[in-house]
Amino acid sequence: MTTLAIVGAGPGLGLAVARRFGREGFSVALIARDAAHLEDLAARLRAEGVTAAGFVADARDRAALRGALDAAADALGPVEVLQYSPIPAREFMKPVLETTADDLVGPLEMSVLGPATAVQQVLPGMRALGRGTVLFPNGGSAVRPRDAVTGTSVAFAGESAYAQLLHEALAPEGIHVAQLIIPLGIGGGEPDHDTDALAERLWSLHVERGDFRTFVRPLA
């Protein structure tokens, strides 16, 4: 049995994706900062017949993130699918003229250093399996920067560049890297932005292994 690891697991998209992959026989490793929150999510999944467990780590703490991913693989099986989707902090979202260099440290830790840490930790296992998928759900600011969310715009641009380079480098090894752009935000009031619909799109990206970047709908 192989594992789906969700970095930044929560009760919205994370839970929906866990259910979707769980129905296909994946074990699910939920990674986030709050142990009680993780146990609640894991218990809900186990009640539905999905093998699931929580592993505590802050995506900005590289040592903790490496440890959580190693523990997940030891407990549940090798990580075949990694979803990197922690929610940015409110303080990352300031207008550009109010954003200092120090204000960019947190966003870059979360959206550039975090993904690089997570991918490097699971990549040996994917290579041993001979397959794997890395999923990056992102908002529209990943491809169209917005002044009101400067920190995330800058950091998501870095994440997007890193992910696209990974896509190109790893495709020959049977490891697919895909970004899903969600313009209206998760649960943005439209059926195609509902968590279950987004989870289905992410499952399709894993199975179909097409282009690097997919849009839930075109940017307005």
N, C-alpha and C positions, 0 to 999 in steps of 0.2 A: 504494500500500500504506500502511496506517495502523499505528499502534503501540500496544501495551499497555505502559505504564510501571508497574513495581512498585517502590514505595519501601519498602525493608526486605526485599529479596528474599533468600530463604534456601532451603535444600534441602528444606524441608517444603512448606508451603502455597504459598509463592512459586513453587517449581519446578512443582508440580502445576497451578497456575493458568496458568503460562507454557505448559505443554504443552497445556492445554485450549484456550486462545486461539490458540496456534500452529497447532493442527490446523485452525482456521478461517481461517488465512491471515494472522493478525496477525504483524507483527514484534514482538519482545519486547526492551524495555529493562530491564535489571536494575540497580537502584540500591541500593547498600549501602556500608559503610565499607571493606571488605577487597578490594583489587584481585585478589589471587590467588584468593580465594573466588569472586568474581564471574566470573573467567575460567573457572574449573572449571565453574560452572553454565552459562555461555554455551556452552562447548564441548560439554557434554552435550546441550544443546538443538540445537546445530548438527548434531551427529551423528545426531539424529532428524529432521533436515530442517527445523528451525525457524530462521528468521533471528533471531539474537539477539546482543546485545552487552552488556557491563557498563560501568557509569559510576559512578565513585567519588564518594560524598558521604555525610556524616553527616546524618541527618534533622534534627538540632538546629542544623546550620550552614546558615543560610538562604541565604547567598551560594553555598555549594557546591551546595546542592540546586537552586537556580535554574540554575546552570551545567550541572549534570548533565542536567536536563530539557531545556535548550536543545540541548545536545550530542546527546542522544538523538533529538530531533526532526530535527536536521540530518542525522544519520547514517542514521536508519531510516525517517523519515517522520513526519508530524504525529501527536501523541498523541491518539488517539480514546478510549482507556480508561486511566484512572489508578486504580491500587489503592494505597491508603496503609495499610501494615501493618507498620511496624517493631516489633520485640519490645521491650517496656519493660525497662529495666535493673533488676537485682535491688535496687539501692538505692532505687528508687521505692516499694518495697513494705514499708512500716512501719505499725505500728498508729497510729491517729490521735493519741494522746497523746504519741507519740514523734516525730511529724512536725512539723518546724519550717517556718517560711516559706521558708527556704533550701532545704529538702528538696522543695518544690513547684516550684522553678524548672525543674529538668530535665524532670519530667513535662509541665509546661505547654509548654516549648519543643518537646518531641517530639510531643505530642498535640493542641496547639492552634495554636501558631505554625507548626509544620511543615506540617500540612494546609493552613493558609491560604496559606502560601508556595507549596506545590506546586500548589494549585488555581489561584491567580492566574497562575502561570506557564504552565499548559497551557490556560487558558480561552480566550485569543485564538485558538489553533489549533482548538479545538473549535467555536468560533463560526464560524470560516472554513469548517469542514467542514459546519456546520449540524447537527451531532450530536455526542454524546459521552456517556460514562458515568464516574462517579466512585464507586469502591467502598471501603467502610469495613468490613472484618471486625474485629469487636471481641468481647472476652469479656463474660461476664455482668455484670461490675462496671460496664460502661458504662451499664446501666439499673438496677442494684441495687448501690449502693455497699457495699463490705466493709471492715471495720475493718483487717483484716490487710494490705490493699493500698491504703492511703489515697491515696498519690500517684497511682496509676493510676486509682483511683475518681474522684478530683477532676478529673484531666485528661481522662479518657474522657467524663465528663459534659459538659465543655466541648466536646470533639470532637463528641459527639452533637448538642449544641445547634447548633453551627456547621454540621454536615452537614445537619441537618433544615432549617435556614434556607436553605441552598443548594438543597436539593431543591425547596422551595417557590418560590424565586426563579428557578431555571433551567429548570424544567419547561416553561414556555411557549416556551423557545428550543430545545426538543428535546434538552436535556442532562439526563440522569437521574442522580440521586444516591441511592445505596442503602447501607444499613447491614445487615450480617449479624451477628446475635448468636449466638455460639458458646458455649453455657453450660458445656460440659465441657472446653473448651480444645481446641486443635488436636490431633488424634490422641488424643482423650480415652478411647479404649478401646471406643468404640461405632462401629458401621459408618457412622452418619450424621455422625460427627466425623472420619472418615478423610480424609486430605488430598485424595484423588481425589473423594470425595463432596462435600467442601466446594468444591472447584474447580468441580464441576458446578453446585452451587447458585449460585456467583458468576457463572458463565456464564449461567444462567437469569435472574438479576437484570439482567444486561446486555441480554439479548434481550427479556425480557417487560416490563420497564420498569413495574413495578407500584408498590406502596406503598414508602414510604421505609424502614421497618424490617421485617425478616424475622427470625424465630427459627428456628434449626436444630431446636430443640424447645422447648416451654415451660419457663420457669424453674421449678425445683422449689420 
